[in-house]
Amino acid sequence: MDEEAKIKHSKRILQKENYVKKQLKISKAHGITVAEPHTLQDHSALTCGDSNCVMCGNPRKFFNEPTMQEKSFNQKQLQLWDE
């Protein structure tokens, strides 16, 4: 492993650790206890991570409304048609 690869590797590890620390701080502020902190490196502290949950799942599935990406695309299309 050359020096540049080592530096990149250590930066990636540091980023993950900082993200976990930040999520722990958020969870403590909201009174959420976390048994294993490194489960927070995959998803936010305030979401359960379950796609079947109404708050975490796809809005099209639960509320029959378009996602943010679809809304943005439709808005751009309407602007093109108006011109």
Phi, psi and omega in degrees: 000123179280173186297320181295320179294322178297319180294316179298318180298315180294326177293320178297316179297317180297319178300315180297316180296319178295321179296318179296317179299319180295317180292325175296319179298318178296316181294323177294323180295330180263004177075028180260126178270141181237121181286311179241110185298328185283000170288342181281353180283346180266329179210168185293158180289336184265357176249152180276342179083003180266123182288346178271355178284140182296322182281333185257344186278184181288128182296333179293326182288320188264325187242002182054039176239151182292154178286171179300321181294319179292321178298317179297317180296316180295323179295319178294322179295319179296322178294323179293322181289329180289335183280000000 
